[in-house]
Structures are given as C-alpha cells and as structure tokens.
Amino acid sequence: MLILRTLLFVPGNQERRLEKARSIPADALVLDLEDSVPPSEKDSARQMVAASIDGLTSSGQEVFVRINALSTPYALPDIRTVVTRGLRGICLPKSESAEDIHKADTLISDAERDAGLEVSSIRLLALIETPKGIINAYEIASASPRILGVNFGAEDYTLEMGINRTKEGAEIYYPRMVITLACHTANVLAIDSVYTDLRDEEGLIKETRLAGQMGFQGKLVIHPDQVGPVNQVFTPSEEETTYARRVVEAFEVAVSQGQASISLDGKMIDTPVAERARKLLTLAETITEKERTNSIYQ
C-alpha cells in the first residue's frame, strides 16, 4: 500500500529548495515544471529536476514530477528528460479525458524504453482542474493501469468557472465528491487540492478533515509547514486504532458464535463496520512502518 497523505510541490527551478526537500517528511515530493517555473526557465528547470531525482530517492523520498500540459511544447521534452530510474511517477496537469491519459501513457512508455526501464514502471497522477475534467472524472481515473491516483486542482477549476474560492468551500463541494466517487470506483487514490493560506493552520486542518470525510486519502501541499498537520489528520489516532482493535476482536467473537453482528459500547458492529476497522488498522500499521523506514534515512 502506497501512502500519499501529503504531496509537497517543490519548484523545479530552485536548486536550494530541491536540496532542502531531502529532509522534509512529506509522503511524496512533486517536483514542479509547470506553474512555478516561468517559460524562460523551463529548459534549465527540466535538467535541474532530472539531476535531482536520484539524490532525492536515495534519501528515501517518493518523487513525482508535474510536467507541463500536453497542449504545450514543453510536455514531450519534460517526459523524455525526467523519466529516469527512481522516478515514481508523472503528474499530468489539465487532465480532461481518457484520450489525454492514453496520449501521456504512450509518451511515457516510449521514454521508459529509451531509458531502459520496464514499461509501465512509471505511474501517473492525473490532475483534474477543469470543468471538462470533472465531467470525465471516472473516464480519467479508469483510463489506464498506470493511473495511481487523481489530484484535484481547485484553483484552476474555480478560475475556469469564474467563481471565487472560499474557505468554506461550498463552491468546490460537488467537484470534490465527483472526484472521490470516481477514484473509489476505479480503485485509485483521491488527493485533495492545495490550501493556499500558509498562515492559517487551523483552516488547513479543518479543510483536511473535511476532505477525509469526503473520501480523499491525501492532500497536495505547497509549504513544508503544512506537511505535519496534514499528515496528522490522515493518520489514525491511538484512540481510533485502539477502538478499531476492539471492534475487530468483538466481531470475530460474534462470528465464532454464529452471529453476524454484535453490540459494542451500545453500537451495532456488523460486517461493514468490522471491515472499516480492519482497513483503519492496516493503514495505521503501514504508516508506522513507513515512518520507521524513513527514520533510517535521517
């Protein structure tokens, strides 16, 4: 199970920040060649990002690269340059259809062959950030076995809709639910959009909790200070894991006695409740193992 609670964007044209990213406890880094890099620096950033991948992965980081949109002249050289050993995947902006995914899939396959990598070893995160992408969310999420997850880009979505993004988030409730439904149906990860107010930790935590309740399993972040709070929200607490163990144990006793449900602390425990508890325990164990492994690199 790949844990992606936090995916931290790192500008691909800033060598100092790329180096600093080695020690940031995000579950994954997204080295950015798109929005954070001006056109005049696209070529140099591409080379800088490619050169940094080995060092970052050697430090225990999961590395993705957000390339430029397929409609730009930068996408093809981005893919050809950054598809290299150690790269976990490509983040594809402006994903609007299965055709976009198929095109990216073909380009990545060609680059994998050229780099001597196994075809389909590089995964794909589809970034949905337009109304058309929302309409085609399931088509995108299920377009290729290469798809690892779908990221929601609320800033570009609200721009295209001609609406303001608010902290309450009513304007993005529907697209969020469309994406989580599509992802869970396609059995891929659902990753929520960035929270842009860097000084509002309380608001970040509130939004992240809401995202979790809506079915997102992780969140894009834009500053190292956001990593800890978001990781914590998406990590089962000791209280939650303790109760989950009690649920599983109680249900197993009930099953051994020929019962399909049992009462625990006045609440009915049946198959869906027990299965949800098992999934929470698996998530908690995987996170614990991930953090133990990461500590070895530090």
C-alpha positions as CSV (number, residue, x, y, z in Angstrom):
1,M,0.0,0.0,0.0
2,L,1.5,3.4,-1.1
3,I,0.7,6.1,1.5
4,L,0.3,9.5,0.0
5,R,-1.1,11.7,2.8
6,T,1.0,14.7,1.7
7,L,2.4,15.6,-1.7
8,L,4.6,18.6,-1.5
9,F,5.1,20.8,-4.5
10,V,8.7,21.9,-5.0
11,P,9.6,24.5,-7.6
12,G,11.8,22.8,-10.2
13,N,13.9,25.9,-10.9
14,Q,15.1,26.4,-7.3
15,E,18.1,24.3,-6.6
16,R,18.2,25.2,-2.9
17,R,14.6,24.1,-2.3
18,L,15.2,20.9,-4.2
19,E,18.1,20.1,-1.9
20,K,16.1,21.1,1.2
21,A,13.3,18.7,0.1
22,R,15.5,15.7,1.1
23,S,14.7,16.3,4.8
24,I,11.0,17.2,4.6
25,P,8.7,14.4,5.9
26,A,6.1,14.6,3.1
27,D,5.0,11.3,1.8
28,A,5.9,12.4,-1.7
29,L,7.5,15.3,-3.5
30,V,6.1,16.7,-6.6
31,L,8.9,18.5,-8.5
32,D,7.2,21.2,-10.5
33,L,7.9,22.1,-14.0
34,E,4.6,23.8,-14.7
35,D,3.1,26.7,-12.8
36,S,6.1,27.6,-10.6
37,V,8.5,27.8,-13.5
38,P,8.4,30.7,-15.9
39,P,8.8,30.0,-19.7
40,S,12.3,31.4,-19.8
41,E,13.5,28.8,-17.2
42,K,11.6,25.7,-18.4
43,D,14.7,24.1,-20.1
44,S,17.1,24.7,-17.2
45,A,14.5,23.6,-14.6
46,R,13.9,20.4,-16.6
47,Q,17.6,19.5,-16.4
48,M,17.8,20.5,-12.7
49,V,14.8,18.3,-11.8
50,A,16.2,15.3,-13.7
51,A,19.5,15.7,-12.0
52,S,17.9,15.8,-8.5
53,I,15.8,12.7,-8.7
54,D,18.5,10.1,-7.8
55,G,19.6,12.1,-4.8
56,L,16.1,12.5,-3.5
57,T,15.1,8.9,-4.0
58,S,18.4,7.9,-2.3
59,S,17.2,9.9,0.7
60,G,14.1,7.8,0.9
61,Q,11.7,10.2,-0.9
62,E,8.9,9.2,-3.3
63,V,9.4,11.5,-6.3
64,F,6.8,12.7,-8.8
65,V,7.3,15.4,-11.5
66,R,4.5,17.6,-12.6
67,I,5.2,18.2,-16.2
68,N,3.6,20.9,-18.4
69,A,0.3,20.3,-20.0
70,L,0.2,18.1,-23.2
71,S,-1.1,21.1,-25.2
72,T,2.2,22.9,-24.6
73,P,5.5,22.4,-26.4
74,Y,7.2,21.6,-23.1
75,A,5.4,18.3,-22.3
76,L,7.3,16.0,-24.6
77,P,10.8,17.2,-23.6
78,D,9.7,17.1,-19.9
79,I,8.8,13.4,-20.2
80,R,11.8,12.5,-22.2
81,T,14.1,14.2,-19.7
82,V,12.6,13.2,-16.3
83,V,11.6,9.6,-17.0
84,T,14.6,8.0,-15.3
85,R,15.3,5.3,-12.7
86,G,14.0,6.3,-9.3
87,L,11.1,8.4,-10.5
88,R,7.8,7.2,-9.0
89,G,5.5,8.9,-11.4
90,I,4.4,11.8,-13.6
91,C,1.7,14.3,-12.5
92,L,-0.3,15.3,-15.6
93,P,-2.0,18.7,-15.4
94,K,-5.1,19.6,-17.2
95,S,-6.3,16.0,-17.5
96,E,-9.6,16.3,-19.2
97,S,-10.3,12.9,-20.9
98,A,-9.2,9.3,-21.3
99,E,-7.6,10.4,-24.6
100,D,-5.2,12.7,-22.6
101,I,-4.3,9.7,-20.4
102,H,-3.7,7.4,-23.3
103,K,-1.5,10.0,-25.0
104,A,0.5,10.5,-21.9
105,D,0.7,6.7,-21.4
106,T,2.2,6.3,-24.9
107,L,4.7,9.1,-24.4
108,I,5.8,7.7,-21.1
109,S,6.1,4.2,-22.5
110,D,8.4,5.4,-25.2
111,A,10.5,7.3,-22.7
112,E,10.7,4.2,-20.5
113,R,12.1,2.1,-23.4
114,D,14.6,4.8,-24.2
115,A,15.8,4.9,-20.6
116,G,16.0,1.1,-20.3
117,L,13.2,1.0,-17.8
118,E,10.4,-1.6,-17.6
119,V,7.3,-0.3,-19.4
120,S,4.6,0.9,-17.0
121,S,7.0,1.2,-14.1
122,I,6.4,5.0,-14.0
123,R,3.0,5.7,-12.5
124,L,0.6,8.6,-13.4
125,L,-1.2,11.1,-11.2
126,A,-4.0,12.8,-13.2
127,L,-4.5,16.4,-12.1
128,I,-8.2,17.3,-12.7
129,E,-8.6,21.1,-12.6
130,T,-11.2,22.0,-15.3
131,P,-15.0,21.6,-15.6
132,K,-14.5,19.2,-18.5
133,G,-12.1,17.1,-16.3
134,I,-14.8,16.9,-13.6
135,I,-17.4,15.7,-16.1
136,N,-15.0,13.0,-17.3
137,A,-13.6,12.1,-13.8
138,Y,-14.3,8.4,-13.9
139,E,-13.2,8.1,-17.5
140,I,-9.9,9.6,-16.5
141,A,-9.4,7.6,-13.3
142,S,-10.0,4.3,-15.1
143,A,-8.2,5.1,-18.3
144,S,-5.0,3.2,-17.7
145,P,-3.4,0.7,-15.2
146,R,-0.7,3.4,-15.0
147,I,-3.0,5.6,-13.1
148,L,-2.1,5.7,-9.4
149,G,-4.5,8.5,-8.3
150,V,-6.3,11.7,-9.2
151,N,-5.4,15.1,-7.8
152,F,-8.0,17.9,-7.6
153,G,-6.8,21.4,-8.7
154,A,-9.3,23.7,-7.1
155,E,-7.6,26.9,-8.0
156,D,-7.7,26.4,-11.8
157,Y,-11.2,24.9,-11.5
158,T,-12.6,28.0,-9.8
159,L,-10.7,30.2,-12.3
160,E,-12.4,28.4,-15.3
161,M,-15.8,28.5,-13.6
162,G,-15.4,32.3,-13.0
163,I,-16.0,31.9,-9.2
164,N,-14.1,32.8,-6.1
165,R,-12.6,30.1,-3.9
166,T,-13.7,30.5,-0.3
167,K,-12.5,28.9,2.9
168,E,-16.0,27.4,3.5
169,G,-15.6,25.5,0.2
170,A,-19.2,25.3,-0.9
171,E,-18.2,26.1,-4.5
172,I,-16.0,23.0,-4.7
173,Y,-18.1,20.5,-2.8
174,Y,-19.6,19.0,-5.9
175,P,-16.3,18.5,-7.9
176,R,-14.7,17.1,-4.8
177,M,-17.4,14.5,-4.4
178,V,-17.3,13.6,-8.1
179,I,-13.5,13.0,-7.9
180,T,-13.7,10.8,-4.7
181,L,-16.6,8.8,-6.2
182,A,-14.6,8.3,-9.4
183,C,-11.4,7.3,-7.6
184,H,-13.0,4.9,-5.2
185,T,-14.9,3.3,-8.1
186,A,-11.7,3.0,-10.1
187,N,-9.7,1.9,-7.0
188,V,-7.2,4.7,-7.3
189,L,-6.1,7.3,-4.7
190,A,-8.0,10.5,-4.3
191,I,-5.8,13.5,-3.5
192,D,-7.4,16.9,-2.4
193,S,-6.4,20.3,-3.6
194,V,-3.9,22.8,-2.0
195,Y,-4.8,25.1,0.8
196,T,-3.3,28.5,-0.1
197,D,-3.4,30.4,3.2
198,L,0.0,29.5,4.6
199,R,-0.6,31.2,7.9
200,D,-3.9,29.6,8.7
201,E,-3.1,26.2,10.2
202,E,-6.5,25.9,11.8
203,G,-8.2,26.4,8.5
204,L,-5.8,23.9,6.9
205,I,-6.7,21.3,9.5
206,K,-10.4,21.9,9.2
207,E,-10.3,21.6,5.4
208,T,-8.2,18.5,5.6
209,R,-10.6,16.8,8.0
210,L,-13.5,17.7,5.6
211,A,-11.5,16.2,2.7
212,G,-11.0,13.0,4.7
213,Q,-14.7,12.8,5.4
214,M,-15.4,13.2,1.7
215,G,-13.2,10.2,0.8
216,F,-9.8,11.8,0.0
217,Q,-6.8,9.9,1.2
218,G,-4.2,12.7,0.9
219,K,-3.7,16.4,0.1
220,L,-1.5,18.5,-2.1
221,V,0.6,21.0,0.0
222,I,2.7,24.0,-1.0
223,H,4.8,24.6,2.1
224,P,6.8,22.4,4.4
225,D,4.9,23.7,7.4
226,Q,1.7,22.2,6.0
227,V,3.1,18.7,5.9
228,G,2.9,17.9,9.6
229,P,-0.7,19.0,10.2
230,V,-2.0,17.2,7.1
231,N,-0.1,14.0,7.9
232,Q,-1.6,14.0,11.4
233,V,-5.1,14.4,10.1
234,F,-4.7,11.5,7.7
235,T,-3.0,9.3,10.4
236,P,-5.3,7.2,12.6
237,S,-5.0,8.3,16.2
238,E,-4.1,6.0,19.1
239,E,-7.7,6.2,20.3
240,E,-9.0,5.3,16.8
241,T,-6.7,2.3,16.5
242,T,-7.5,1.1,20.0
243,Y,-11.2,1.2,19.3
244,A,-10.7,-0.5,15.9
245,R,-8.9,-3.4,17.5
246,R,-11.8,-3.8,19.9
247,V,-14.3,-3.8,17.0
248,V,-12.4,-6.4,15.1
249,E,-12.0,-8.6,18.2
250,A,-15.7,-8.3,19.2
251,F,-16.8,-9.1,15.7
252,E,-14.6,-12.1,15.4
253,V,-16.0,-13.4,18.7
254,A,-19.5,-12.9,17.3
255,V,-18.7,-14.8,14.1
256,S,-17.2,-17.7,16.0
257,Q,-20.5,-17.9,17.9
258,G,-22.5,-18.0,14.6
259,Q,-23.6,-14.4,14.8
260,A,-23.5,-11.7,12.1
261,S,-23.4,-8.7,14.4
262,I,-22.7,-7.8,18.0
263,S,-23.2,-4.7,20.2
264,L,-20.1,-2.8,21.4
265,D,-20.4,0.2,23.7
266,G,-24.1,0.4,22.7
267,K,-23.3,0.4,18.9
268,M,-24.0,-2.3,16.5
269,I,-21.0,-4.0,14.9
270,D,-21.6,-5.8,11.7
271,T,-19.6,-6.8,8.6
272,P,-19.1,-3.2,7.1
273,V,-18.2,-1.7,10.5
274,A,-15.7,-4.5,11.1
275,E,-14.2,-4.2,7.6
276,R,-13.8,-0.5,8.1
277,A,-11.9,-1.1,11.3
278,R,-9.6,-3.6,9.6
279,K,-8.8,-1.1,6.9
280,L,-8.0,1.5,9.5
281,L,-5.7,-0.9,11.3
282,T,-3.9,-1.7,8.1
283,L,-3.5,2.0,7.3
284,A,-2.1,2.7,10.8
285,E,0.4,-0.2,10.5
286,T,1.5,0.8,7.0
287,I,2.1,4.4,8.2
288,T,4.1,3.2,11.2
289,E,6.3,1.1,9.0
290,K,6.7,3.9,6.5
291,E,7.8,6.3,9.3
292,R,10.1,3.7,10.8
293,T,11.8,3.2,7.4
294,N,12.0,6.9,6.8
295,S,13.8,7.4,10.1
296,I,16.6,5.2,8.8
297,Y,17.4,7.7,6.1
298,Q,17.5,10.6,8.5
